[in-house]
């Protein structure tokens, strides 16, 4: 049994019938839903992490096969291994992981896969580099590449760099999918923890164009009175349409 098969076997041994039933519903795998057709072994994230830790030295061939798996948890395990490797990697290896990641975005096809990997692998690599790639991802027709673009900026926010978060939130403000409204609002909220005044000013300027979900996520850590004031800036037509 090669390492790829061993990892999937270990994941399968940790699955439960309840999770096999619940996870496809939670990650919207039905016809026309954003995770349509995805398959789940039925393993929790903490248990998937435990398998990833045991195989954190897996090479690129194993990672490639895992990312090609129809099983969601196998792809997640590959990404968690990559995150662990990136944390210990030198500059050359971080670049290799970054390039490998962007070459496999077709396999990073649900919000948990993006959110648990993009900040460390993409954001971490670009922390001291030009960020043009993020704007290319934001222009993609792929929802998950759009999400990678904005969620990666949490790595910059942690360093006190907020500009890319605001630029990408503005670029993606008109996105049709609620998952992007949530992602942009989440990143704006994180940016607002660093500079509340900048967040408030941004919302005041853009409230008419911001989807309601994005606005609600962005301001949820502000004081209740301030949240009510900012929500009241939304035009009545917008409130009715969301």
Phi and psi restraints in degrees (value plus and minus 20) as a CYANA .aco file:
   2 UNK   PHI     -99.1   -59.1
   2 UNK   PSI     154.7   194.7
   3 UNK   PHI     -85.7   -45.7
   3 UNK   PSI     -55.1   -15.1
   4 UNK   PHI     -80.5   -40.5
   4 UNK   PSI     -67.5   -27.5
   5 UNK   PHI     -84.8   -44.8
   5 UNK   PSI     -56.1   -16.1
   6 UNK   PHI     -83.6   -43.6
   6 UNK   PSI     -63.3   -23.3
   7 UNK   PHI     -82.6   -42.6
   7 UNK   PSI     -65.8   -25.8
   8 UNK   PHI     -85.9   -45.9
   8 UNK   PSI     -57.0   -17.0
   9 UNK   PHI     -83.1   -43.1
   9 UNK   PSI     -62.2   -22.2
  10 UNK   PHI     -84.3   -44.3
  10 UNK   PSI     -61.3   -21.3
  11 UNK   PHI     -82.9   -42.9
  11 UNK   PSI     -64.3   -24.3
  12 UNK   PHI     -80.4   -40.4
  12 UNK   PSI     -56.1   -16.1
  13 UNK   PHI     -88.5   -48.5
  13 UNK   PSI     -38.5     1.5
  14 UNK   PHI    -118.4   -78.4
  14 UNK   PSI     -18.1    21.9
  15 UNK   PHI    -100.0   -60.0
  15 UNK   PSI     138.2   178.2
  16 UNK   PHI    -150.2  -110.2
  16 UNK   PSI     135.0   175.0
  17 UNK   PHI     -82.6   -42.6
  17 UNK   PSI     -59.5   -19.5
  18 UNK   PHI     -80.3   -40.3
  18 UNK   PSI     -66.3   -26.3
  19 UNK   PHI     -88.7   -48.7
  19 UNK   PSI     -53.9   -13.9
  20 UNK   PHI     -82.8   -42.8
  20 UNK   PSI     -49.3    -9.3
  21 UNK   PHI    -103.8   -63.8
  21 UNK   PSI     -61.9   -21.9
  22 UNK   PHI    -100.8   -60.8
  22 UNK   PSI     -61.6   -21.6
  23 UNK   PHI     -81.3   -41.3
  23 UNK   PSI     -61.9   -21.9
  24 UNK   PHI     -80.3   -40.3
  24 UNK   PSI     -52.4   -12.4
  25 UNK   PHI     -92.1   -52.1
  25 UNK   PSI     -63.8   -23.8
  26 UNK   PHI     -82.9   -42.9
  26 UNK   PSI     -58.4   -18.4
  27 UNK   PHI    -117.0   -77.0
  27 UNK   PSI      -2.9    37.1
  28 UNK   PHI      34.0    74.0
  28 UNK   PSI      45.9    85.9
  29 UNK   PHI    -119.4   -79.4
  29 UNK   PSI     -13.3    26.7
  30 UNK   PHI     -95.7   -55.7
  30 UNK   PSI     149.9   189.9
  31 UNK   PHI     -74.7   -34.7
  31 UNK   PSI     107.6   147.6
  32 UNK   PHI      61.5   101.5
  32 UNK   PSI     -26.2    13.8
  33 UNK   PHI    -107.1   -67.1
  33 UNK   PSI     146.1   186.1
  34 UNK   PHI     -87.4   -47.4
  34 UNK   PSI     -44.1    -4.1
  35 UNK   PHI    -125.5   -85.5
  35 UNK   PSI       6.6    46.6
  36 UNK   PHI     -68.6   -28.6
  36 UNK   PSI     107.5   147.5
  37 UNK   PHI      66.1   106.1
  37 UNK   PSI     -27.2    12.8
  38 UNK   PHI     -87.5   -47.5
  38 UNK   PSI     130.1   170.1
  39 UNK   PHI    -138.0   -98.0
  39 UNK   PSI     122.0   162.0
  40 UNK   PHI    -144.4  -104.4
  40 UNK   PSI     113.5   153.5
  41 UNK   PHI     -92.9   -52.9
  41 UNK   PSI     -52.6   -12.6
  42 UNK   PHI      82.2   122.2
  42 UNK   PSI      27.5    67.5
  43 UNK   PHI    -141.2  -101.2
  43 UNK   PSI     116.6   156.6
  44 UNK   PHI     -92.9   -52.9
  44 UNK   PSI     141.5   181.5
  45 UNK   PHI     -82.2   -42.2
  45 UNK   PSI     -65.8   -25.8
  46 UNK   PHI     -77.0   -37.0
  46 UNK   PSI     -59.9   -19.9
  47 UNK   PHI     -91.1   -51.1
  47 UNK   PSI     -55.6   -15.6
  48 UNK   PHI     -84.0   -44.0
  48 UNK   PSI     -58.0   -18.0
  49 UNK   PHI     -80.8   -40.8
  49 UNK   PSI     -58.9   -18.9
  50 UNK   PHI     -84.0   -44.0
  50 UNK   PSI     -57.6   -17.6
  51 UNK   PHI     -88.7   -48.7
  51 UNK   PSI     -61.8   -21.8
  52 UNK   PHI     -79.6   -39.6
  52 UNK   PSI     -61.8   -21.8
  53 UNK   PHI     -81.6   -41.6
  53 UNK   PSI     -59.4   -19.4
  54 UNK   PHI     -88.8   -48.8
  54 UNK   PSI     -40.1    -0.1
  55 UNK   PHI    -143.1  -103.1
  55 UNK   PSI      11.9    51.9
  56 UNK   PHI     -87.7   -47.7
  56 UNK   PSI     -31.8     8.2
  57 UNK   PHI    -115.3   -75.3
  57 UNK   PSI     -12.3    27.7
  58 UNK   PHI     -75.1   -35.1
  58 UNK   PSI     120.0   160.0
  59 UNK   PHI    -106.3   -66.3
  59 UNK   PSI     157.2   197.2
  60 UNK   PHI     -84.6   -44.6
  60 UNK   PSI     -50.4   -10.4
  61 UNK   PHI     -85.2   -45.2
  61 UNK   PSI     -61.3   -21.3
  62 UNK   PHI     -86.5   -46.5
  62 UNK   PSI     -64.4   -24.4
  63 UNK   PHI     -80.4   -40.4
  63 UNK   PSI     -60.7   -20.7
  64 UNK   PHI     -82.1   -42.1
  64 UNK   PSI     -62.8   -22.8
  65 UNK   PHI     -88.8   -48.8
  65 UNK   PSI     -59.4   -19.4
  66 UNK   PHI     -83.5   -43.5
  66 UNK   PSI     -62.3   -22.3
  67 UNK   PHI     -87.9   -47.9
  67 UNK   PSI     -40.9    -0.9
  68 UNK   PHI    -107.8   -67.8
  68 UNK   PSI     -19.8    20.2
  69 UNK   PHI     -93.2   -53.2
  69 UNK   PSI     126.9   166.9
  70 UNK   PHI     -93.5   -53.5
  70 UNK   PSI     -32.2     7.8
  71 UNK   PHI    -106.5   -66.5
  71 UNK   PSI     104.6   144.6
  72 UNK   PHI     -76.2   -36.2
  72 UNK   PSI     -66.3   -26.3
  73 UNK   PHI     -85.6   -45.6
  73 UNK   PSI     -50.1   -10.1
  74 UNK   PHI     -87.3   -47.3
  74 UNK   PSI     -61.4   -21.4
  75 UNK   PHI     -86.4   -46.4
  75 UNK   PSI     -61.8   -21.8
  76 UNK   PHI     -81.3   -41.3
  76 UNK   PSI     -61.9   -21.9
  77 UNK   PHI     -80.0   -40.0
  77 UNK   PSI     -63.1   -23.1
  78 UNK   PHI     -79.0   -39.0
  78 UNK   PSI     -64.4   -24.4
  79 UNK   PHI     -86.9   -46.9
  79 UNK   PSI     -58.4   -18.4
  80 UNK   PHI     -87.5   -47.5
  80 UNK   PSI     -55.1   -15.1
  81 UNK   PHI     -82.8   -42.8
  81 UNK   PSI     -63.4   -23.4
  82 UNK   PHI     -83.2   -43.2
  82 UNK   PSI     -59.9   -19.9
  83 UNK   PHI     -81.4   -41.4
  83 UNK   PSI     -65.0   -25.0
  84 UNK   PHI     -83.0   -43.0
  84 UNK   PSI     -60.3   -20.3
  85 UNK   PHI     -87.3   -47.3
  85 UNK   PSI     -59.5   -19.5
  86 UNK   PHI     -82.6   -42.6
  86 UNK   PSI     -54.3   -14.3
  87 UNK   PHI     -85.7   -45.7
  87 UNK   PSI     -46.0    -6.0
  88 UNK   PHI    -128.0   -88.0
  88 UNK   PSI     -20.2    19.8
  89 UNK   PHI    -103.9   -63.9
  89 UNK   PSI     134.5   174.5
  90 UNK   PHI    -101.9   -61.9
  90 UNK   PSI     158.6   198.6
  91 UNK   PHI     -80.0   -40.0
  91 UNK   PSI     -60.2   -20.2
  92 UNK   PHI     -83.6   -43.6
  92 UNK   PSI     -66.7   -26.7
  93 UNK   PHI     -88.0   -48.0
  93 UNK   PSI     -57.2   -17.2
  94 UNK   PHI     -80.7   -40.7
  94 UNK   PSI     -59.3   -19.3
  95 UNK   PHI     -85.8   -45.8
  95 UNK   PSI     -60.6   -20.6
  96 UNK   PHI     -82.3   -42.3
  96 UNK   PSI     -63.2   -23.2
  97 UNK   PHI     -85.7   -45.7
  97 UNK   PSI     -61.2   -21.2
  98 UNK   PHI     -80.3   -40.3
  98 UNK   PSI     -69.0   -29.0
  99 UNK   PHI     -83.5   -43.5
  99 UNK   PSI     -62.0   -22.0
 100 UNK   PHI     -81.7   -41.7
 100 UNK   PSI     -63.2   -23.2
 101 UNK   PHI     -80.0   -40.0
 101 UNK   PSI     -70.4   -30.4
 102 UNK   PHI     -88.2   -48.2
 102 UNK   PSI     -41.8    -1.8
 103 UNK   PHI     -99.3   -59.3
 103 UNK   PSI     -30.4     9.6
 104 UNK   PHI    -141.9  -101.9
 104 UNK   PSI       6.1    46.1
 105 UNK   PHI     -83.9   -43.9
 105 UNK   PSI     -41.4    -1.4
 106 UNK   PHI     -84.3   -44.3
 106 UNK   PSI     -41.3    -1.3
 107 UNK   PHI    -114.0   -74.0
 107 UNK   PSI     -31.3     8.7
 108 UNK   PHI    -117.1   -77.1
 108 UNK   PSI      53.3    93.3
 109 UNK   PHI    -140.0  -100.0
 109 UNK   PSI      17.8    57.8
 110 UNK   PHI    -178.5  -138.5
 110 UNK   PSI     143.2   183.2
 111 UNK   PHI     -85.6   -45.6
 111 UNK   PSI     -53.8   -13.8
 112 UNK   PHI     -88.5   -48.5
 112 UNK   PSI     -57.0   -17.0
 113 UNK   PHI     -83.3   -43.3
 113 UNK   PSI     -61.3   -21.3
 114 UNK   PHI     -85.9   -45.9
 114 UNK   PSI     -72.3   -32.3
 115 UNK   PHI     -87.3   -47.3
 115 UNK   PSI     -49.6    -9.6
 116 UNK   PHI    -106.9   -66.9
 116 UNK   PSI     -23.1    16.9
 117 UNK   PHI    -151.1  -111.1
 117 UNK   PSI     -58.9   -18.9
 118 UNK   PHI     -81.1   -41.1
 118 UNK   PSI     -62.8   -22.8
 119 UNK   PHI     -78.2   -38.2
 119 UNK   PSI     -63.6   -23.6
 120 UNK   PHI     -96.0   -56.0
 120 UNK   PSI     -63.6   -23.6
 121 UNK   PHI    -104.7   -64.7
 121 UNK   PSI     -65.4   -25.4
 122 UNK   PHI    -107.9   -67.9
 122 UNK   PSI     -76.6   -36.6
 123 UNK   PHI     -81.1   -41.1
 123 UNK   PSI     -60.8   -20.8
 124 UNK   PHI     -82.8   -42.8
 124 UNK   PSI     -61.1   -21.1
 125 UNK   PHI     -88.5   -48.5
 125 UNK   PSI     -57.3   -17.3
 126 UNK   PHI    -107.6   -67.6
 126 UNK   PSI     -17.5    22.5
 127 UNK   PHI     -74.8   -34.8
 127 UNK   PSI     -57.5   -17.5
 128 UNK   PHI    -136.5   -96.5
 128 UNK   PSI       8.7    48.7
 129 UNK   PHI    -155.7  -115.7
 129 UNK   PSI     146.0   186.0
 130 UNK   PHI     -78.8   -38.8
 130 UNK   PSI     128.8   168.8
 131 UNK   PHI    -132.1   -92.1
 131 UNK   PSI       5.0    45.0
 132 UNK   PHI     -75.0   -35.0
 132 UNK   PSI     -55.4   -15.4
 133 UNK   PHI     -79.4   -39.4
 133 UNK   PSI     -53.2   -13.2
 134 UNK   PHI     -85.4   -45.4
 134 UNK   PSI     -57.0   -17.0
 135 UNK   PHI     -93.2   -53.2
 135 UNK   PSI     -50.3   -10.3
 136 UNK   PHI     -87.1   -47.1
 136 UNK   PSI     -63.2   -23.2
 137 UNK   PHI     -82.7   -42.7
 137 UNK   PSI     -57.3   -17.3
 138 UNK   PHI     -85.6   -45.6
 138 UNK   PSI     -46.6    -6.6
 139 UNK   PHI    -108.6   -68.6
 139 UNK   PSI     -25.4    14.6
 140 UNK   PHI     -83.5   -43.5
 140 UNK   PSI     136.8   176.8
 141 UNK   PHI    -104.4   -64.4
 141 UNK   PSI     -21.9    18.1
 142 UNK   PHI    -113.5   -73.5
 142 UNK   PSI     100.7   140.7
 143 UNK   PHI     -72.6   -32.6
 143 UNK   PSI     -63.8   -23.8
 144 UNK   PHI     -92.4   -52.4
 144 UNK   PSI     -52.1   -12.1
 145 UNK   PHI     -88.5   -48.5
 145 UNK   PSI     -56.6   -16.6
 146 UNK   PHI     -80.8   -40.8
 146 UNK   PSI     -62.5   -22.5
 147 UNK   PHI     -88.9   -48.9
 147 UNK   PSI     -59.1   -19.1
 148 UNK   PHI     -76.1   -36.1
 148 UNK   PSI     -62.9   -22.9
 149 UNK   PHI     -76.8   -36.8
 149 UNK   PSI     -72.1   -32.1
 150 UNK   PHI     -99.8   -59.8
 150 UNK   PSI     -58.0   -18.0
 151 UNK   PHI     -88.2   -48.2
 151 UNK   PSI     -49.6    -9.6
 152 UNK   PHI     -79.2   -39.2
 152 UNK   PSI     -45.5    -5.5
 153 UNK   PHI     -90.8   -50.8
 153 UNK   PSI     -28.6    11.4
 154 UNK   PHI     -82.2   -42.2
 154 UNK   PSI     -47.5    -7.5
 155 UNK   PHI     -84.8   -44.8
 155 UNK   PSI     -54.1   -14.1
 156 UNK   PHI     -96.6   -56.6
 156 UNK   PSI     -60.2   -20.2
 157 UNK   PHI     -76.7   -36.7
 157 UNK   PSI     -60.9   -20.9
 158 UNK   PHI     -82.4   -42.4
 158 UNK   PSI     -42.7    -2.7
 159 UNK   PHI    -115.8   -75.8
 159 UNK   PSI     -11.8    28.2
 160 UNK   PHI      60.3   100.3
 160 UNK   PSI      -6.3    33.7
 161 UNK   PHI    -122.9   -82.9
 161 UNK   PSI      93.3   133.3
 162 UNK   PHI    -131.1   -91.1
 162 UNK   PSI     -33.6     6.4
 163 UNK   PHI     -79.0   -39.0
 163 UNK   PSI     -64.7   -24.7
 164 UNK   PHI     -86.0   -46.0
 164 UNK   PSI     -55.0   -15.0
 165 UNK   PHI     -80.5   -40.5
 165 UNK   PSI     -67.0   -27.0
 166 UNK   PHI     -87.5   -47.5
 166 UNK   PSI     -60.4   -20.4
 167 UNK   PHI     -83.5   -43.5
 167 UNK   PSI     -64.3   -24.3
 168 UNK   PHI     -90.4   -50.4
 168 UNK   PSI     -57.0   -17.0
 169 UNK   PHI     -80.7   -40.7
 169 UNK   PSI     -60.2   -20.2
 170 UNK   PHI     -87.3   -47.3
 170 UNK   PSI     -61.5   -21.5
 171 UNK   PHI     -85.6   -45.6
 171 UNK   PSI     -51.3   -11.3
 172 UNK   PHI    -121.9   -81.9
 172 UNK   PSI     -14.1    25.9
 173 UNK   PHI     -80.0   -40.0
 173 UNK   PSI     -53.4   -13.4
 174 UNK   PHI    -109.8   -69.8
 174 UNK   PSI      -9.3    30.7
 175 UNK   PHI     -78.8   -38.8
 175 UNK   PSI     124.7   164.7
 176 UNK   PHI    -101.4   -61.4
 176 UNK   PSI     -36.3     3.7
 177 UNK   PHI    -120.1   -80.1
 177 UNK   PSI     114.9   154.9
 178 UNK   PHI     -81.1   -41.1
 178 UNK   PSI     -49.8    -9.8
 179 UNK   PHI     -83.1   -43.1
 179 UNK   PSI     -49.7    -9.7
 180 UNK   PHI     -99.3   -59.3
 180 UNK   PSI     -53.5   -13.5
 181 UNK   PHI     -81.3   -41.3
 181 UNK   PSI     -61.6   -21.6
 182 UNK   PHI     -86.1   -46.1
 182 UNK   PSI     -64.4   -24.4
 183 UNK   PHI     -83.7   -43.7
 183 UNK   PSI     -64.4   -24.4
 184 UNK   PHI     -85.3   -45.3
 184 UNK   PSI     -62.9   -22.9
 185 UNK   PHI     -82.8   -42.8
 185 UNK   PSI     -59.6   -19.6
 186 UNK   PHI     -80.8   -40.8
 186 UNK   PSI     -66.9   -26.9
 187 UNK   PHI     -88.0   -48.0
 187 UNK   PSI     -56.5   -16.5
 188 UNK   PHI     -83.9   -43.9
 188 UNK   PSI     -59.1   -19.1
 189 UNK   PHI     -80.8   -40.8
 189 UNK   PSI     -63.5   -23.5
 190 UNK   PHI     -85.0   -45.0
 190 UNK   PSI     -59.9   -19.9
 191 UNK   PHI     -83.7   -43.7
 191 UNK   PSI     -56.8   -16.8
 192 UNK   PHI     -85.7   -45.7
 192 UNK   PSI     -44.9    -4.9
 193 UNK   PHI     -85.7   -45.7
 193 UNK   PSI     -51.2   -11.2
 194 UNK   PHI    -101.4   -61.4
 194 UNK   PSI     -56.6   -16.6
 195 UNK   PHI    -166.8  -126.8
 195 UNK   PSI      62.4   102.4
 196 UNK   PHI     -78.0   -38.0
 196 UNK   PSI     -57.4   -17.4
 197 UNK   PHI     -84.1   -44.1
 197 UNK   PSI     -58.1   -18.1
 198 UNK   PHI     -86.4   -46.4
 198 UNK   PSI     -60.6   -20.6
 199 UNK   PHI     -81.6   -41.6
 199 UNK   PSI     -67.0   -27.0
 200 UNK   PHI     -80.0   -40.0
 200 UNK   PSI     -64.5   -24.5
 201 UNK   PHI     -82.8   -42.8
 201 UNK   PSI     -59.0   -19.0
 202 UNK   PHI     -84.8   -44.8
 202 UNK   PSI     -64.9   -24.9
 203 UNK   PHI     -85.0   -45.0
 203 UNK   PSI     -62.7   -22.7
 204 UNK   PHI     -78.8   -38.8
 204 UNK   PSI     -57.8   -17.8
 205 UNK   PHI     -95.5   -55.5
 205 UNK   PSI     -53.1   -13.1
 206 UNK   PHI    -134.0   -94.0
 206 UNK   PSI     -13.9    26.1
 207 UNK   PHI     -77.8   -37.8
 207 UNK   PSI     -54.7   -14.7
 208 UNK   PHI     -86.7   -46.7
 208 UNK   PSI     -48.7    -8.7
 209 UNK   PHI    -116.1   -76.1
 209 UNK   PSI     -38.3     1.7
 210 UNK   PHI     -94.2   -54.2
 210 UNK   PSI     109.0   149.0
 211 UNK   PHI     -77.5   -37.5
 211 UNK   PSI     128.2   168.2
 212 UNK   PHI     -79.8   -39.8
 212 UNK   PSI     -60.1   -20.1
 213 UNK   PHI     -82.4   -42.4
 213 UNK   PSI     -63.7   -23.7
 214 UNK   PHI     -80.6   -40.6
 214 UNK   PSI     -65.3   -25.3
 215 UNK   PHI     -82.6   -42.6
 215 UNK   PSI     -66.4   -26.4
 216 UNK   PHI     -81.4   -41.4
 216 UNK   PSI     -63.8   -23.8
 217 UNK   PHI     -84.6   -44.6
 217 UNK   PSI     -60.4   -20.4
 218 UNK   PHI     -83.9   -43.9
 218 UNK   PSI     -55.9   -15.9
 219 UNK   PHI    -126.0   -86.0
 219 UNK   PSI     -13.3    26.7
 220 UNK   PHI     -86.7   -46.7
 220 UNK   PSI     -36.7     3.3
 221 UNK   PHI    -116.1   -76.1
 221 UNK   PSI     -20.0    20.0
 222 UNK   PHI     -99.0   -59.0
 222 UNK   PSI     146.6   186.6
 223 UNK   PHI     -81.9   -41.9
 223 UNK   PSI     127.3   167.3
 224 UNK   PHI     -72.8   -32.8
 224 UNK   PSI     -63.0   -23.0
 225 UNK   PHI     -84.1   -44.1
 225 UNK   PSI     -59.2   -19.2
 226 UNK   PHI     -88.7   -48.7
 226 UNK   PSI     -58.4   -18.4
 227 UNK   PHI     -81.4   -41.4
 227 UNK   PSI     -65.6   -25.6
 228 UNK   PHI     -82.2   -42.2
 228 UNK   PSI     -60.1   -20.1
 229 UNK   PHI     -83.6   -43.6
 229 UNK   PSI     -64.7   -24.7
 230 UNK   PHI     -91.2   -51.2
 230 UNK   PSI     -57.9   -17.9
 231 UNK   PHI     -84.8   -44.8
 231 UNK   PSI     -52.3   -12.3
 232 UNK   PHI     -90.1   -50.1
 232 UNK   PSI     -33.8     6.2
 233 UNK   PHI     -93.5   -53.5
 233 UNK   PSI     -37.4     2.6
 234 UNK   PHI     -86.4   -46.4
 234 UNK   PSI     112.0   152.0
 235 UNK   PHI     -85.9   -45.9
 235 UNK   PSI     131.5   171.5
 236 UNK   PHI     -77.4   -37.4
 236 UNK   PSI     -58.2   -18.2
 237 UNK   PHI     -80.2   -40.2
 237 UNK   PSI     -60.6   -20.6
 238 UNK   PHI     -84.8   -44.8
 238 UNK   PSI     -60.6   -20.6
 239 UNK   PHI     -81.7   -41.7
 239 UNK   PSI     -58.5   -18.5
 240 UNK   PHI     -91.3   -51.3
 240 UNK   PSI     -48.2    -8.2
 241 UNK   PHI    -112.3   -72.3
 241 UNK   PSI     -18.1    21.9
